[in-house]
Amino acid sequence: MSKITNVLLVGVGGQGTILASKILTHVAMAQGYEVKMSEIHGMAQRGGSVVTQVRMGENVYSPVIEPGEADFIVAFEQLEAYRWAHFLKKDGVLIVNTQKIVPLTVLIGAQTYPKTILSDLKERVERYIELDGLKLASEAGNAKATNVVLMGVLSKYMNFPEDTWKNALEARIPAKLLELNKIAFALGVAEAK
Amino acid sequence: MKKLMTGNEAIARGVYEYGVGVAAAYPGTPSTEILENIVKYPEVYCQWSPNEKVAMEVGIGAAIAGARSIVAMKMVGVNVAADPLFTVAYTGTRAGLVLVSADDPGMHSSQNEQDNRLYAAFAKIPLLEPSNSQEAKDMVGLAMEISEAFDTPVMIRITTRIAHSQSFVELNDPQERIIKTYERNQSKYVMLPANGRARRLVVEERMHKLADYTETVAVNYMEMDDPTVGIITSGISYQYVKEALPKASVLKLGLTNPLPSGLIKEFAAKVDKLYVVEELEPYMENEVRRLGINVVGKELFPPYGELSVRMVGEKISGQPGITVAPAFDSPVRPPVMCPGCPHRGVFYTLKQLKLIVSGDIGCYTLGAMAPLQAMDTTICMGASISAGLGMIKAHPEMAENMVAVIGDSTFLHSGITGLMDVVYNGGNLMTIILDNSITAMTGHQHNPSTGQSLMGQPAPQVDFVALCKALGIKRVTEVDPFDLTRVKEVIKSEVAAPEPSVIIAKRPCALIIKNTEKPLQVQDCSGCKMCLKLGCPALSFDEENKTAQVDQALCTGCGVCINICKFNALRKAGDGNV
């Protein structure tokens, strides 16, 4: 069976995982891969956990990534990284945006937001990158570009030519927001070095 | 040209390419995006109907009149549409008629997990099961062909993983959209018992013809490889089988009612051990057993939930695999009512007044979650009012603290008849219509009360007050759900009233009308945490300072929490000295 690359994007409704996955699938398609992508919608807009699964390779059947099979996890939020960490392969790469979005169960005092997320993850995962994507996106000019910062980080760990990523940004981002997002992407790339 | 599309987008593309003239639906996850994508092809007339039965009947009428028609709904919607479905199976239609049933194994966003393939068998109509987006598109064309060749409605059954997963689709130019002339045919379309009895025989003859057709149709085929393991499969399960067991021989079935008994026997004879891999019910498995063939199916796989590559591989190879448990214990993140949601204050008040709440289906079902937990029952679309009536008929004294709660779209879907029953049978029930002027939970679709059609045309708006009065409700009150003092006062007086009443809590969905108010400020907070009982994502407790805090990015300034705070600590920006 041909090698398949599995990328899991996890976050909270409204964080822009969908656009990130569109950029990623654009890149994979440009490389001539078969691509499948799966996401569970429904109540995402109401602040629930969201997960987008992207699979690429010569021949991809299932659209779904199994626990322990993700080559890359890009977590848009700390707690979501924590929740999905077991999906990562042994030698997989975990990219964590350190932003915290506290779930209602914690806000009302029914549960607590774990305090040791980042240290726990660092201990568990060898190929671990954490960054304040929100801050970098704000530096680029808009906090909403956090998703593109994270794609910039991811691009350094995936074996796709830089140009392909650039083309994907151009194809997927509206012209008036493109420059800002290119800066955001570059800040992500720099963070990965 | 090749494009990455979800199954729902691909079905819409099929509608465009295969000459469909009319499409109708009621939104429901995971089917909603089918119509939301059809509307992007202005050549096709499409509409939201008030419910699935109406959508089905619009499709039936259009197909009898001569246009290829498609109707789409989530699986529980087919329950609502079952009445016309079972009889149009007798009549057939002049042009193609296709029903898309979007099932939800795993219940990602549904109240039950019914396997609608059984509906196709029950109604005696052909059933197609795509296993990726390309097939989803192609099967719209095939379904129309079968529908017209055999004069029968056809069901396309997808599941969440087909509906919401993207895979490649080859785009083609659209066929010509031909609307046939209408031809009157009473004996075929007027289902009086005498005509029905004649058509009943036609249904049986048709199934016999389809039984031959299904043996040779291109979507039913064998992929022979290792003869020791043979797997019969369909839909998304096919993808799991191919990835888990690339060497196994496979009988891939796309047309699964009627099932090809000859092909199944032939395949069974070629392999040493035969399996059926299918999600939910043993639908194909039972048929294989009926043919007297030894097969393994639900002994290995559960009749509930989704299958996976790993599960298929482990169960069939017989080798217990690795179990990957969650690495850490993480607090759950369930969906919540948004900051500024007009429903929140109403549920807070219902909880405060300790009312028994007969609930319904929509965003407001989230009123059942902590910390509000203000809901006693939720069964199906429209059940709040009628089930509430049943409760007070069982316990008349319960009317004093009983309320039915329903949204605008759900009320129009199937709440009106319940309210009529309340009036007719003298039920002293209070009903609250939460009118946020949109079908919110499924992603903001228009409905007969919103003033706009799916195709963007202005539409007349249902007048809820006039409608309730016409049904015979004398006590109809409108309230602003942000004005909690008034909400509480009205609920108290209406629940005590000796006759049925309706309260219309009217305020647009917070995601549609963005509030221009500034976020609230906190000053002189006593730290009593009362405001946290609202369950607003913008409110939290600052453990260091022992005060409530307002998330300035999330707060919409709706001010509902101001009503709750006894210490005047939550203030509109600019009030007092903030």
Interface residues (C-beta under 8 A of the other chain):
Chain A: M1 V12 G13 T25 M29 E34 V35 K36 M37 S38 E39 I40 H41 G42 M43 A44 Q45 R46 G47 G48 S49 Y61 S62 P63 V64 E66 P67 G68 L79 E80 Y82 R83 A85 H86 F87 V102 P103 L104 T105 V106 L107 I108 G109 A110 Q111 T112 Y113 P114 I117 D120 R124
Chain B: L4 T29 P30 H108 S109 T160 R161 H164 S165 Q166 S167 F168 Q239 Y240 K242 E243 P246 S308 V309 R310 I322 V324 A325 P326 A327 F328 D329 S330 P331 V332 R333 P334 P335 V336 M337 C338 C363 L366 A370 P371 M441 G443 L511 K529 L532 K533 G535 P537 L539 S540 F541
